[in-house]
Amino acid sequence: MSQPVVETTDLTKVYGEVTAVDRLNLRINEGEVFGFLGPNGAGKTTTILMLLGLTEPTSGSASVCGFSPTRDPLKVKRIVGYFPEKIGFYNDLTARQNLRYTADLNGIPPAEVEKKIDALLEKVGLSEVGDRQVGKYSRGMEQRLGIADVLMKDPKVVILDEPTSGIDPQGIEQILGLITDMRNQGITVVLSSHQLHQVQRVCSRVGILARGKLVAEGSVEKLGMEAIGGGTYRIEVQTAEPEPKLVEAVQKVPGVISVQSSDKTLVVNCDRDIRPQLARVVVDSGALLVEMKIEKYGLEEIYMKYFKES
């Protein structure tokens, strides 16, 4: 396995008697969009601050592109773009002027700046209003300018904290499209958000934090199977009359773990999606197949399950 772009080992932060982050172990790979989830107070922001070198861990360690945020905070800041929940610009300056200021702070050669600003404003759909004062921007326009701002220094990693908060559906689609573009460019994205359906659309993996602990991590499909129980699928088969011989036949299908029969419904627990095989068995038995559906957990159900358990 290649070296992860972001990695933490037993990362811990304690404030007085409160453990904000408790022995966190994360691995985020290059080009991945990783959803970082959890309720307020779960430790997400504290973790982000430690990754950026803005606060030191009590114990444990973190690495971003091979650099320690504690020992090499400036190196980390050069390669990480950070989009905070409350993004701030100089409202009396135009978008171009704000981006020029960011370019200056990051030491971008003057000869490259204007061309880069033009390209980024076009990318985020703000070319026609680039010379308008940011104080006259809508919330959605500010968020898109925030994306341009973090991309100004060609980051290897982008950390986004609630980038779609408070904007309309069209603006949300634009932001999600920009996140997808980052992934396609090989940029590693850490997305912290409460908008779970949006996270599910763009993230390859998610991590759920509760009370400072990582309680679940993996793809939505993997977590969904675990939420159903034992890493299995659950398929519900409705027939006109489930004969005992049908139950016996279903139990013999490869991949089936268990079968429960109730009224006109069979609930089949299995280690993979075997709906075609089950349909064949039902038809061959002479029973009438009324309906078949597989139970899949969405991210919201997964999140609530782990949050309640924690």
N, C-alpha and C positions, 0 to 999 in steps of 0.2 A: 504494500500500500504506500502511495506517495505521502510525503510529509504534509500534514494538514496546514492550511493557511492560518487558521485560528485554533489554538489548543490551550486548554486549561487543565491543570493537575491539582486536585484537592484545593482549588481556589476558595479561600475563606476570607470573609470580612466581618469583623465584630465591632459593634459600637456599644461600648459599655457592657450591659448585660444582654444586648440584643445581637443575635447572629443574623446578619442581613443576607449573607451568602455562605452556604454550608458545604464545604468540600465538593465544589462543583468540578466535574470532569466533562469537558466538551471537546469534540473534534469536528471542525468544519473544513471541508475540502475546497480546493480551488474551483471557481466557477459555480459554486453551489449557492442557491437561495435558501437560507436557513431561517425558519420562523421561530422566533424566541417569544414564548407565550407565558402568561401568568397574570394573576390579579394584581391590583395595586398593592405595593408592599411585599411582593414576592421576591424581590432582589434583582429584577431585570436591569434597572437603571444603575444600581451599584455595580453590577457585573460589567456593564458597558463602560462605566467610568474607569474601572480597573483595566479593561482592555485598551482604553485610550491613554492610560498613564496619568489620569487626572486624580486618582486616589490610589493609595498603596494597599495591597492585600495585607491582612493580618498574618496569614500563612498561605502556603501553596504558591503556585506560580501560573503565569500566563505567557503565551507566545503568540505574536502576530507576524506572520511572514518571517519567522525565525528570530525576531527581535523581542526582547523583554520590555514591556511597557514600563516596568519599574526602573530598569537600568538604562534603557535607550528610548525615553519617551519622545524625543524629537524625531528620531528615525521612524517611530511608529506613526507619529502625526503626519509625516511627509507622505506616507503611503496609504493612510486611512482617511476616507471622507466621512464626516459625521453630520447627520441631519437630525438635530434635536427636536423634541416634541414641540417646543416653543421656539421656532426659528426666528431669528432677528436680523433685519436689514436696516440700513439708514434710510428712513422713509422720505427724507428730503432729497435723496440722490436717486438717479435713474437706475434701472436694472444694469445697464452697461457700466455705470460708475461703481456700483456695488461689486460687480464682477471684476472690474479693474483693480479695486482695492484688494480683493481676494487674491488676484494674480500677483500683486505686489508683495503681499504677505508671504506668499509661497515661492517667491523668487523666480517667477516665470519670466523668461527673457522678453523685454518690451517688443521686440520684432515679431514675437509670436502671439502677443496678447489679443490684438484686435481680430485677427483671423480666428482665433480660438473662441472668442466671445461670440462672433457672428455664427460660428458653427453650433455652439451650444444653445444660443437663443433660438436658432432654427429647430434644433433637435427637440426642445421643450415647447415649441409652438409660441414663442414670445417675440419673434423677429419684428413684428409690426408695432410692438409696444415697448421695445427695448430702450427707447429714449423717454419713456414716461416715468414720472416719479413713482417709486415703489409704494409710497403712502396711498396712491390712488388705485393700487392693485386689489383685486378680489382675493379671498383666501386661497382659492384654487391656483390663481396666478402666482401668488407668493410661494405656494408649495412647489410648483414647477420651477420657479426661479431657484428654490432651494436645491432641487436636483441638479440644475446647471452649476450651482455654486460648489457642490461636493465633487462634481466631475471636472472642475476647473484644473485640478492638479493631477489628472489622470491616475486616480487611486487604484490600488490593487484590491482594496477592501472598502466596502461602503456599509456603514451602520445607519439604518433608518429607524427612527423612533416615532411611531404613529404618523406616517407620511400622508395618510388619507383622512386624517381627523378634520371634521368640520367642513368638508367640501362636498359639492353636489355629485350626482352619479356620473356625469360626463367627465368631471375632473378626476374622479376615482379611476375611471377607465384610462385616462391619460397617464396617471401616475403608475398604474399597474403595467401599462404598456412600456413605460420607461424602465421599470424594474426588469421586465422581460428583456429589453434591449441590453441592459447591463449584463445580465446572465449570458446572453448571446455573445457579448464581447469578452467573456471570460472573467468578468469582475465578480468577486465573491461578495454576496450581499447577506447581511444579518438584518432581518426585518422583525422589529418588535411592534406588535399591534394587537388591539383588542378585536379587530374586525376579522373574525375567524374564517368566514367564507372567502374573504379576499386572500388571506394567507394560504388557504387551501388551493386557490387557483394558481399561485405563482411559486410556492415553496416546494422544493424537492424533499426536504425533511423538516421536522419541527422538534423543538424541545420545550417541555412544559415545566415551569418552575413554580414551586409552591413552598412558602415559608423558607426560602433560601435553598431548597433542595431540588435537584433535577429528578422529577418523579416519573417522567416518561420521555423517550427520545426515539425517533425513527421516522419512516415515511408514514403518511396518513393511512395507507393500506395496511402496513404492519401494525400500527397502533390500533387500527380498527379491528383487526383479527384478534389481537390480544384482549381488546375490550369485550369481544364476544365470549372469549374464554379459551385459554389453552392454545392460542394460536390457530383456532379453527374457523371455518366458515359455518354458517347456519343457514340451511335451505329449508324453506317451508313448502310442502307439496300438498295441494288440496285435490282430493279425488271424490268421486261420487260415493264410493263405498270402499274404504280401505280394508280389504280382506287380510286375514292373518298371513296368507301365503305371500301377499305383496310386501308386508313388513319383512318377512324372511328373505325375500328376493333382494330388497333394498339393502339389508344388512350385509349381503354378500358382494355388493358393488365395491371394487377397490377404492380406497380413500375414505370410506365411511367409518366413523368412529362409534357413533351410537344413533339409535332411532327411537323416537317417542311417538306413539300414536294416540291421538285424541279426537274423538268424533270423526270428522271427515278430513282431518289434517295429519300429515306426517311431518315431524320436525327432525331433520337430518343434520347431525353434526359431522363435519368431514374436514379433511386436511387440505382440500383444494376445491375449486369450483367444478362440480361434476353434474351440473344441470342436464347436459345432453344425455349422459349415461342414465340418470334417474328417469328422464322422460321416456327413454327406450324401455326401461324395466317396467314402468307403469303401463305403457301401451302393450307390451308383450304379455303382461299379466291379464289383459282383457279389461282392466279398470279404465274409467273415464278420467282423463287428466283435466281438471277444471282450471287450476292456476298453479304457477310455480314462481317463487321469488326468493332472492338471496338477501340475507340481512347484511347490510353494510353500514358501518358507523361513519357519519360525517365528522368533521373536526370539532364541531360544536358539541356533539354527544361525547366524543372522546375527551374533550377538555373538561366537561362537567363531571365525567366519571372520575378522572384523576384528581380533580379539584376537591370533590366530595370526599374521596378516600384519604386525601392528605389532611 
